[in-house]
Amino acid sequence: MLDLLLQRLPPHYQEKARDYLVLTRMDRPIGALLLLWPTWWALWLAAGDFPPIKALLIFTVGVFAMRAAGCAINDYADRKLDPQVERTAGRPIAAGRVTPREALIVFGVLLAFSFLLVLFTNALTIKLSFAGAALAALYPFTKRYTYMPQVVLGAAFGWSIPMAFAAVGNNVPPLGWLLFIGNILWSVIYDTQYAMVDRDDDLKAGAKSTAILFGDADLPILGILIGTFLLAMVFVGQRATLGWPYWLGLVVAAGLFGWQLWRIRTHDRAACLWAFRNNNWLGMVLWVGIVLALAVK
């Protein structure tokens, strides 16, 4: 995919452009998709049907821009930690291919572009966007001071939910905040699975995560978080008066969670990474359930 994007550039620009694309994880869209699904959940629920095209385009493009900005500031914050972790040692800043200053410039440009998109919405959405930008900038630094940076990540990833409700209906109803809380729970689940991949390296490097905090109790705690998330989504379905397609989607999501827990029972790194990526399908299943439930309502 990167080769396809870069092939039209002059050869002497391709290497640096590739480094910027890798810095912003354009070669790994899974993170953007995990941000996209909750945003689409919110847009469809806020509209009660297919959302306005303008809002859909703004938030879909904004998801990819903000995720790219978040990756740039994350690698800037982790520029001294990444070289100590096997999985991240080859990242552009850690490997010296992109300077910290360049990463900050990329972050600033993407943040400005995202704010420009928000200006095409309404006053409430614009006001909410400042909190979203603050959360995105804060998250990468929290892993030095708290064992729960995943909670901050969940708030940053989920802030598009109240913004979507504000953009569509010019208010954030209780349903929007309930969905936001549910997304925080989901983010803690899948990012804990992700952190389990690097747990040993993070301990050596001095980084903090829920995977380290949970320790040997990680699987039971993940089970509790999964149950709480599913309960929150039950409340979402009840409050939005969604029909059978949503409930079928929720059952499938519960099955996917069970599959994830089974696969990571041995704490194998590859299995934990697989479980993290599998959440993309879980988010899509819930979105399809919401769309179909609203269509037959």
BAPAVEX-210750 format. One record per residue (C-alpha): y, x, z. Coordinates in steps of 0.1 Angstrom, whole numbers, plus 5000, padded with zeros to 4 digits. Each point is the difference from the previous one (the first is absolute). Last residue first. Layout:
N
YXZ/...
//
This chain:
297
500246315134/497850124971/502350274988/501050105036/496450065009/499450194968/503050245006/499150045037/496450084993/500950244972/502350185025/497350025026/497650154975/502650254988/500650125036/496350055006/499550174966/502750265010/498450035034/497150174983/502150314998/500050055037/496349935002/499350264973/502150265019/498049935032/496750034980/501050334985/500950135035/496749895016/500749835033/496349895002/501049635004/502550034971/497949814974/499149725025/503649955010/501149984964/497349754991/501149785030/503650024988/498949894965/498149715015/503149895020/502050024967/497449784983/500449745028/503850024997/499749944962/497949695006/502649885024/502750054974/498149824973/499449715025/503549885004/503250155016/502049815025/502650285003/499849995037/496249975000/499550284974/502450235019/498249925033/496750104984/501750324988/500950085036/496449945010/498850234972/502450275013/498849965036/496350034989/500850314980/501950155029/497049935023/497650164975/502350304996/499950045038/496249995000/499950264972/502650245015/498550015035/499050374996/503750094995/502449715000/503150225004/498850254974/499449744974/503249835011/501950314989/501750325013/500550334983/499550325019/498650214971/496650055016/499749635009/501249904966/497350214983/497249835021/501449654994/500750044962/497549744987/500549785031/503649984991/499149794969/497949765020/502949985025/502249934970/497849714990/499949835034/503650085011/501249864967/498049685005/501549945034/503550064987/499349764972/499149735024/503250055019/502049964967/497949694991/501049845033/503650104994/500049834966/498349695013/502749985028/502649954973/502150284985/503049854982/501750014966/497049824984/498850244973/501850325010/499749945037/496349944998/499650324979/502150205025/497949875029/496950124982/501450334985/500250125036/496250024999/499650364988/502750125025/498649795029/496550114992/501150374998/501649965034/496749875014/498150284982/502350255018/498049915032/499250335017/503750055006/502450294998/499050234971/498549724980/503349815002/501850234975/498449854969/500849655011/503850035005/501150014963/498049704990/501149815032/503750084994/499749884963/498449675012/502749955026/502650044973/498249764977/500349725025/503849984994/499549994962/497449735004/502449795020/502950054975/498049894970/497950164972/501350224971/501350265025/496450065011/499350174967/502950245006/498650075034/496750114984/501850234976/502050165029/496750055020/498450164969/502950244995/500250095037/496250075002/500150214969/503050205014/498150055033/497050124982/502150254980/501450135032/496550055014/499250214970/497349904975/497250234987/499750185033/496449895007/501049795031/502949854980/497849904970/496949895019/497150244999/499750045037/499749625005/496249955002/499350335018/502649955027/502050305012/502250024969/501049645006/501450055035/503050214992/501349794971/499049685019/503549865002/500750094964/496749864989/500749675017/503549994985/498650024965/497149765008/502549745013/502150034969/497049944978/499049705022/503649874997/500050034962/496649844996/500849715022/503549964985/498549944966/497949725013/502849875022/502549984973/497649864974/498749735022/503549905012/501249964965/496949814989/500449745027/496849975020/496949814988/499349745027/501249935035/502950234993/499850185034/496250004999/499950154965/502650275008/498450085033/496550054987/501650204972/501650245024/496850025020/498250104968/502550264988/500050235030/496350064999/500550034962/502650275004/497750205023/497149974975/502250134971/498850365002/501450204970/503449855006/499850165035/503750075003/499450375004/497449984972/502649854977/502550275010/497550284994/499249854965/503650004991/500250375010/497150084978/501149784970/503550134997/499250324981/497649814977/502749764987/499249655013/498049754979/496750105015/501149945036/499149635006/496750034981/499150325019/500849835033/497649724991/
//
